[in-house]
Structures are given as structure tokens and as C-alpha cells.
Amino acid sequence: MERNDPRARTDAYGSRINRSHSNMLANAVPWASIMVASIMPVFPIATALPVVPPLGLLMLLGWRLVRPGLLPVWAGLPLGLIDDLFSGQPFGFAMFVWSLIMLAIEVVEMRLPWRAFWQDWFTAGLLIVGYLFAGWLLSGAQPTIHSLVALVPQLVLTILLFPIAARFVAMLDRFRLTRWRAL
């Protein structure tokens, strides 16, 4: 075979022999990316209106919808704990709601195992609306029509950012499955 085509056992990175996936990288990248995304909304400049989207939730939805079966259903609890520490919501809110979101996505996957991207986007949009509305109700502030109108920019921005988060998850997934030289 090598006499017919000398490039048959090579790729863009060299020899394909003695290359394997890193188990540590394959397991750590989804968890670490969700945790980093949960911490990132702390860094922008503070504003009077809630405009910063819940990036940790976007990454969780991205990993769960782009790569179904990669995160276990119980992953919402520890990842929600990390988000609770940095989000400013009442403690336990993200743990509870992210666990419900993981269960809801599991039900959707059992009902519709083959979906198009627009269906994933619609599912994520419904879950984002539920998450932000529940956060608005349970935040401890007085729920008024003015505060609900102030929530709309964050809601629209978060739903519109889901395709970018899904693309970023796909890029991280390619990095996660990169073949490295095995020793």
C-alpha cells in the first residue's frame, strides 16, 4: 500500500501511527469550559440593566445539545453549584434549575433522537426563557412590569448567542478529540 501512495499513512500532522486521544483532555474540556463560562460574566463592566447572558448555561446547553450523551444527567448539580458561586442568584437556584434543564433535555432526546439545529435552537430558547424568567421571579427583587421589560434585552441576546456557543462547543469538541503522540 505504501508503494502505491507514500502519503497513505500520514496526515497533516505527520504519521498516524502511535497517535491517540488524551483521556484526560477528552473528559476535562466539557466540564472546564462550562466552569470558565460560568465565571466569565463577573468580568464585564457593571450595568444598570441585566444584559450579560448566562454564559455557563449557554455552554451547558451547547455541550448537551451538540454532543448528546457526553455529560451525564446529574452534571447539572455540580456545574450549577459553580454557577451559583459566581452568578449572584440565590444559592441553589442554578443547581436546581440546571438539573431540571438536564432532565428536560433528556426527555427531548428520548422523544426526538434525530433533530435539526433549528430544533436544538428552539429547545435551547425555551429553556433559556424558563431559566431567566425563574431567575427574575426568585431573585428576591420586586417583580414589576418594568423589571420584566428590562429583562428582554438579556433574553434576546442570550437566545441569539446560542448558535455562537454551539459553534464554540463544536470547536472545543474537535480540540478535545485531537490525536496526540502516545508514549
LOMI-95980 format. One record per residue (C-alpha): x, y, z; chain; residue in three letters. Coordinates in nm, 2 decimals. Each point is the difference from the previous one (the first is absolute). Example, Ala and Ser with C-alpha at 12.3 -4.5 7.8 and 13.67 -1.06 7.14 Angstrom:
! residues 2
<atom c1="1.23" c2="-0.45" c3="0.78" drense="A" kolse="ALA"/>
<atom c1="0.14" c2="0.34" c3="-0.07" drense="A" kolse="SER"/>
This chain:
! residues 183
<atom c1="0.00" c2="0.00" c3="0.00" drense="A" kolse="MET"/>
<atom c1="0.28" c2="0.24" c3="0.08" drense="A" kolse="GLU"/>
<atom c1="0.16" c2="-0.07" c3="-0.34" drense="A" kolse="ARG"/>
<atom c1="-0.32" c2="0.12" c3="-0.18" drense="A" kolse="ASN"/>
<atom c1="-0.04" c2="0.31" c3="0.21" drense="A" kolse="ASP"/>
<atom c1="0.27" c2="0.11" c3="0.25" drense="A" kolse="PRO"/>
<atom c1="-0.24" c2="0.24" c3="0.17" drense="A" kolse="ARG"/>
<atom c1="-0.24" c2="-0.28" c3="0.09" drense="A" kolse="ALA"/>
<atom c1="0.11" c2="-0.01" c3="0.36" drense="A" kolse="ARG"/>
<atom c1="0.05" c2="0.37" c3="0.07" drense="A" kolse="THR"/>
<atom c1="-0.22" c2="0.29" c3="0.05" drense="A" kolse="ASP"/>
<atom c1="0.06" c2="0.38" c3="0.04" drense="A" kolse="ALA"/>
<atom c1="0.17" c2="-0.06" c3="0.34" drense="A" kolse="TYR"/>
<atom c1="0.23" c2="-0.29" c3="-0.10" drense="A" kolse="GLY"/>
<atom c1="-0.02" c2="-0.37" c3="0.06" drense="A" kolse="SER"/>
<atom c1="-0.34" c2="-0.14" c3="0.10" drense="A" kolse="ARG"/>
<atom c1="0.17" c2="-0.28" c3="0.18" drense="A" kolse="ILE"/>
<atom c1="0.05" c2="0.04" c3="0.38" drense="A" kolse="ASN"/>
<atom c1="-0.26" c2="0.27" c3="0.04" drense="A" kolse="ARG"/>
<atom c1="-0.29" c2="-0.01" c3="0.24" drense="A" kolse="SER"/>
<atom c1="-0.26" c2="0.21" c3="0.17" drense="A" kolse="HIS"/>
<atom c1="0.09" c2="0.14" c3="0.34" drense="A" kolse="SER"/>
<atom c1="-0.25" c2="-0.14" c3="0.25" drense="A" kolse="ASN"/>
<atom c1="0.06" c2="0.28" c3="0.25" drense="A" kolse="MET"/>
<atom c1="-0.06" c2="0.26" c3="-0.27" drense="A" kolse="LEU"/>
<atom c1="-0.30" c2="-0.17" c3="-0.14" drense="A" kolse="ALA"/>
<atom c1="-0.16" c2="-0.02" c3="0.35" drense="A" kolse="ASN"/>
<atom c1="0.11" c2="0.34" c3="0.14" drense="A" kolse="ALA"/>
<atom c1="-0.08" c2="0.24" c3="-0.29" drense="A" kolse="VAL"/>
<atom c1="-0.38" c2="0.00" c3="0.02" drense="A" kolse="PRO"/>
<atom c1="0.00" c2="0.04" c3="0.38" drense="A" kolse="TRP"/>
<atom c1="0.27" c2="0.27" c3="0.00" drense="A" kolse="ALA"/>
<atom c1="-0.16" c2="0.20" c3="-0.28" drense="A" kolse="SER"/>
<atom c1="-0.33" c2="0.02" c3="0.18" drense="A" kolse="ILE"/>
<atom c1="0.17" c2="0.10" c3="0.32" drense="A" kolse="MET"/>
<atom c1="0.21" c2="0.27" c3="-0.17" drense="A" kolse="VAL"/>
<atom c1="-0.32" c2="0.13" c3="-0.18" drense="A" kolse="ALA"/>
<atom c1="-0.18" c2="0.02" c3="0.34" drense="A" kolse="SER"/>
<atom c1="0.28" c2="0.22" c3="0.14" drense="A" kolse="ILE"/>
<atom c1="0.03" c2="0.23" c3="-0.31" drense="A" kolse="MET"/>
<atom c1="-0.31" c2="0.22" c3="0.06" drense="A" kolse="PRO"/>
<atom c1="0.18" c2="0.13" c3="0.31" drense="A" kolse="VAL"/>
<atom c1="0.26" c2="0.19" c3="-0.20" drense="A" kolse="PHE"/>
<atom c1="-0.21" c2="0.24" c3="-0.23" drense="A" kolse="PRO"/>
<atom c1="-0.08" c2="0.35" c3="0.12" drense="A" kolse="ILE"/>
<atom c1="-0.30" c2="0.02" c3="0.22" drense="A" kolse="ALA"/>
<atom c1="-0.31" c2="0.14" c3="-0.16" drense="A" kolse="THR"/>
<atom c1="-0.34" c2="0.12" c3="0.13" drense="A" kolse="ALA"/>
<atom c1="-0.19" c2="-0.26" c3="-0.21" drense="A" kolse="LEU"/>
<atom c1="0.07" c2="-0.37" c3="-0.02" drense="A" kolse="PRO"/>
<atom c1="0.15" c2="-0.04" c3="-0.34" drense="A" kolse="VAL"/>
<atom c1="0.28" c2="-0.25" c3="0.06" drense="A" kolse="VAL"/>
<atom c1="-0.13" c2="-0.34" c3="-0.11" drense="A" kolse="PRO"/>
<atom c1="0.04" c2="-0.31" c3="0.23" drense="A" kolse="PRO"/>
<atom c1="0.30" c2="-0.14" c3="-0.18" drense="A" kolse="LEU"/>
<atom c1="0.03" c2="-0.30" c3="0.22" drense="A" kolse="GLY"/>
<atom c1="-0.35" c2="-0.10" c3="-0.10" drense="A" kolse="LEU"/>
<atom c1="0.07" c2="0.06" c3="-0.36" drense="A" kolse="LEU"/>
<atom c1="0.30" c2="-0.23" c3="0.01" drense="A" kolse="MET"/>
<atom c1="-0.19" c2="-0.27" c3="0.19" drense="A" kolse="LEU"/>
<atom c1="-0.28" c2="0.01" c3="-0.26" drense="A" kolse="LEU"/>
<atom c1="0.26" c2="0.00" c3="-0.28" drense="A" kolse="GLY"/>
<atom c1="0.18" c2="-0.31" c3="0.14" drense="A" kolse="TRP"/>
<atom c1="-0.32" c2="-0.18" c3="0.07" drense="A" kolse="ARG"/>
<atom c1="-0.16" c2="0.07" c3="-0.33" drense="A" kolse="LEU"/>
<atom c1="0.30" c2="-0.01" c3="-0.23" drense="A" kolse="VAL"/>
<atom c1="0.15" c2="-0.31" c3="0.16" drense="A" kolse="ARG"/>
<atom c1="-0.29" c2="-0.20" c3="0.15" drense="A" kolse="PRO"/>
<atom c1="0.10" c2="-0.26" c3="0.25" drense="A" kolse="GLY"/>
<atom c1="0.34" c2="0.16" c3="0.08" drense="A" kolse="LEU"/>
<atom c1="-0.11" c2="0.16" c3="0.33" drense="A" kolse="LEU"/>
<atom c1="-0.20" c2="-0.22" c3="0.25" drense="A" kolse="PRO"/>
<atom c1="-0.34" c2="0.12" c3="0.10" drense="A" kolse="VAL"/>
<atom c1="0.12" c2="0.07" c3="0.36" drense="A" kolse="TRP"/>
<atom c1="0.26" c2="0.25" c3="-0.14" drense="A" kolse="ALA"/>
<atom c1="-0.24" c2="0.29" c3="0.06" drense="A" kolse="GLY"/>
<atom c1="0.05" c2="-0.03" c3="0.38" drense="A" kolse="LEU"/>
<atom c1="0.38" c2="0.06" c3="0.03" drense="A" kolse="PRO"/>
<atom c1="0.02" c2="0.24" c3="-0.30" drense="A" kolse="LEU"/>
<atom c1="-0.30" c2="0.19" c3="0.15" drense="A" kolse="GLY"/>
<atom c1="0.19" c2="0.02" c3="0.33" drense="A" kolse="LEU"/>
<atom c1="0.29" c2="0.18" c3="-0.18" drense="A" kolse="ILE"/>
<atom c1="-0.24" c2="0.23" c3="-0.17" drense="A" kolse="ASP"/>
<atom c1="-0.18" c2="0.08" c3="0.33" drense="A" kolse="ASP"/>
<atom c1="0.33" c2="0.11" c3="0.15" drense="A" kolse="LEU"/>
<atom c1="0.05" c2="0.27" c3="-0.27" drense="A" kolse="PHE"/>
<atom c1="-0.34" c2="0.09" c3="-0.14" drense="A" kolse="SER"/>
<atom c1="-0.15" c2="0.20" c3="0.28" drense="A" kolse="GLY"/>
<atom c1="-0.32" c2="-0.20" c3="0.00" drense="A" kolse="GLN"/>
<atom c1="-0.13" c2="-0.16" c3="0.32" drense="A" kolse="PRO"/>
<atom c1="0.22" c2="-0.30" c3="0.10" drense="A" kolse="PHE"/>
<atom c1="-0.14" c2="-0.32" c3="-0.14" drense="A" kolse="GLY"/>
<atom c1="-0.19" c2="0.17" c3="-0.29" drense="A" kolse="PHE"/>
<atom c1="0.23" c2="-0.11" c3="-0.28" drense="A" kolse="ALA"/>
<atom c1="0.05" c2="-0.35" c3="0.16" drense="A" kolse="MET"/>
<atom c1="-0.37" c2="-0.06" c3="0.00" drense="A" kolse="PHE"/>
<atom c1="-0.08" c2="0.16" c3="-0.34" drense="A" kolse="VAL"/>
<atom c1="0.30" c2="-0.14" c3="-0.18" drense="A" kolse="TRP"/>
<atom c1="-0.10" c2="-0.35" c3="0.13" drense="A" kolse="SER"/>
<atom c1="-0.35" c2="0.06" c3="-0.13" drense="A" kolse="LEU"/>
<atom c1="0.14" c2="0.11" c3="-0.34" drense="A" kolse="ILE"/>
<atom c1="0.21" c2="-0.31" c3="-0.03" drense="A" kolse="MET"/>
<atom c1="-0.30" c2="-0.21" c3="0.07" drense="A" kolse="LEU"/>
<atom c1="-0.21" c2="0.19" c3="-0.25" drense="A" kolse="ALA"/>
<atom c1="0.27" c2="-0.04" c3="-0.27" drense="A" kolse="ILE"/>
<atom c1="0.01" c2="-0.38" c3="0.08" drense="A" kolse="GLU"/>
<atom c1="-0.38" c2="-0.02" c3="-0.05" drense="A" kolse="VAL"/>
<atom c1="0.03" c2="0.19" c3="-0.33" drense="A" kolse="VAL"/>
<atom c1="0.28" c2="-0.23" c3="-0.12" drense="A" kolse="GLU"/>
<atom c1="-0.20" c2="-0.31" c3="0.08" drense="A" kolse="MET"/>
<atom c1="-0.30" c2="0.15" c3="-0.18" drense="A" kolse="ARG"/>
<atom c1="0.19" c2="0.14" c3="-0.30" drense="A" kolse="LEU"/>
<atom c1="0.34" c2="-0.18" c3="-0.04" drense="A" kolse="PRO"/>
<atom c1="0.07" c2="0.15" c3="-0.34" drense="A" kolse="TRP"/>
<atom c1="-0.04" c2="0.38" c3="-0.01" drense="A" kolse="ARG"/>
<atom c1="0.11" c2="0.28" c3="-0.22" drense="A" kolse="ALA"/>
<atom c1="0.19" c2="0.30" c3="0.13" drense="A" kolse="PHE"/>
<atom c1="-0.31" c2="0.23" c3="-0.01" drense="A" kolse="TRP"/>
<atom c1="-0.17" c2="-0.25" c3="0.24" drense="A" kolse="GLN"/>
<atom c1="0.29" c2="0.01" c3="0.24" drense="A" kolse="ASP"/>
<atom c1="0.00" c2="0.38" c3="-0.02" drense="A" kolse="TRP"/>
<atom c1="-0.38" c2="0.01" c3="0.07" drense="A" kolse="PHE"/>
<atom c1="0.05" c2="-0.24" c3="0.29" drense="A" kolse="THR"/>
<atom c1="0.28" c2="0.21" c3="0.14" drense="A" kolse="ALA"/>
<atom c1="-0.20" c2="0.32" c3="-0.05" drense="A" kolse="GLY"/>
<atom c1="-0.29" c2="-0.15" c3="0.20" drense="A" kolse="LEU"/>
<atom c1="0.23" c2="-0.11" c3="0.28" drense="A" kolse="LEU"/>
<atom c1="0.18" c2="0.34" c3="0.00" drense="A" kolse="ILE"/>
<atom c1="-0.34" c2="0.18" c3="0.03" drense="A" kolse="VAL"/>
<atom c1="-0.10" c2="-0.23" c3="0.29" drense="A" kolse="GLY"/>
<atom c1="0.34" c2="0.05" c3="0.18" drense="A" kolse="TYR"/>
<atom c1="0.00" c2="0.38" c3="-0.03" drense="A" kolse="LEU"/>
<atom c1="-0.37" c2="0.03" c3="0.10" drense="A" kolse="PHE"/>
<atom c1="0.06" c2="-0.23" c3="0.30" drense="A" kolse="ALA"/>
<atom c1="0.30" c2="0.20" c3="0.10" drense="A" kolse="GLY"/>
<atom c1="-0.20" c2="0.32" c3="-0.04" drense="A" kolse="TRP"/>
<atom c1="-0.27" c2="-0.13" c3="0.23" drense="A" kolse="LEU"/>
<atom c1="0.23" c2="-0.16" c3="0.26" drense="A" kolse="LEU"/>
<atom c1="0.26" c2="0.27" c3="0.01" drense="A" kolse="SER"/>
<atom c1="-0.14" c2="0.17" c3="0.31" drense="A" kolse="GLY"/>
<atom c1="-0.08" c2="0.32" c3="-0.18" drense="A" kolse="ALA"/>
<atom c1="-0.35" c2="0.13" c3="-0.05" drense="A" kolse="GLN"/>
<atom c1="-0.14" c2="-0.14" c3="-0.33" drense="A" kolse="PRO"/>
<atom c1="-0.14" c2="0.29" c3="-0.18" drense="A" kolse="THR"/>
<atom c1="-0.09" c2="0.06" c3="-0.37" drense="A" kolse="ILE"/>
<atom c1="0.30" c2="0.24" c3="-0.02" drense="A" kolse="HIS"/>
<atom c1="0.25" c2="-0.27" c3="0.12" drense="A" kolse="SER"/>
<atom c1="-0.16" c2="-0.25" c3="-0.24" drense="A" kolse="LEU"/>
<atom c1="0.05" c2="0.25" c3="-0.29" drense="A" kolse="VAL"/>
<atom c1="0.36" c2="0.05" c3="0.11" drense="A" kolse="ALA"/>
<atom c1="0.06" c2="-0.38" c3="-0.02" drense="A" kolse="LEU"/>
<atom c1="-0.09" c2="-0.01" c3="-0.37" drense="A" kolse="VAL"/>
<atom c1="0.34" c2="0.12" c3="-0.14" drense="A" kolse="PRO"/>
<atom c1="0.18" c2="-0.28" c3="0.20" drense="A" kolse="GLN"/>
<atom c1="-0.26" c2="-0.25" c3="-0.12" drense="A" kolse="LEU"/>
<atom c1="0.03" c2="0.09" c3="-0.36" drense="A" kolse="VAL"/>
<atom c1="0.38" c2="0.02" c3="0.01" drense="A" kolse="LEU"/>
<atom c1="0.03" c2="-0.34" c3="0.17" drense="A" kolse="THR"/>
<atom c1="-0.22" c2="-0.17" c3="-0.25" drense="A" kolse="ILE"/>
<atom c1="0.18" c2="0.16" c3="-0.29" drense="A" kolse="LEU"/>
<atom c1="0.34" c2="-0.11" c3="0.14" drense="A" kolse="LEU"/>
<atom c1="-0.09" c2="-0.37" c3="0.02" drense="A" kolse="PHE"/>
<atom c1="0.12" c2="-0.07" c3="-0.36" drense="A" kolse="PRO"/>
<atom c1="0.34" c2="0.16" c3="0.08" drense="A" kolse="ILE"/>
<atom c1="0.02" c2="-0.20" c3="0.32" drense="A" kolse="ALA"/>
<atom c1="-0.08" c2="-0.32" c3="-0.19" drense="A" kolse="ALA"/>
<atom c1="0.27" c2="0.08" c3="-0.26" drense="A" kolse="ARG"/>
<atom c1="0.25" c2="0.06" c3="0.28" drense="A" kolse="PHE"/>
<atom c1="-0.10" c2="-0.33" c3="0.16" drense="A" kolse="VAL"/>
<atom c1="0.06" c2="-0.17" c3="-0.34" drense="A" kolse="ALA"/>
<atom c1="0.34" c2="0.16" c3="-0.01" drense="A" kolse="MET"/>
<atom c1="0.08" c2="-0.11" c3="0.35" drense="A" kolse="LEU"/>
<atom c1="-0.12" c2="-0.35" c3="-0.09" drense="A" kolse="ASP"/>
<atom c1="0.25" c2="-0.02" c3="-0.29" drense="A" kolse="ARG"/>
<atom c1="0.27" c2="0.11" c3="0.24" drense="A" kolse="PHE"/>
<atom c1="-0.12" c2="-0.25" c3="0.26" drense="A" kolse="ARG"/>
<atom c1="0.04" c2="-0.29" c3="-0.25" drense="A" kolse="LEU"/>
<atom c1="0.33" c2="0.11" c3="-0.14" drense="A" kolse="THR"/>
<atom c1="0.24" c2="-0.29" c3="-0.05" drense="A" kolse="ARG"/>
<atom c1="0.32" c2="0.04" c3="0.19" drense="A" kolse="TRP"/>
<atom c1="0.32" c2="-0.21" c3="-0.02" drense="A" kolse="ARG"/>
<atom c1="-0.02" c2="-0.28" c3="0.25" drense="A" kolse="ALA"/>
<atom c1="0.31" c2="-0.09" c3="0.20" drense="A" kolse="LEU"/>
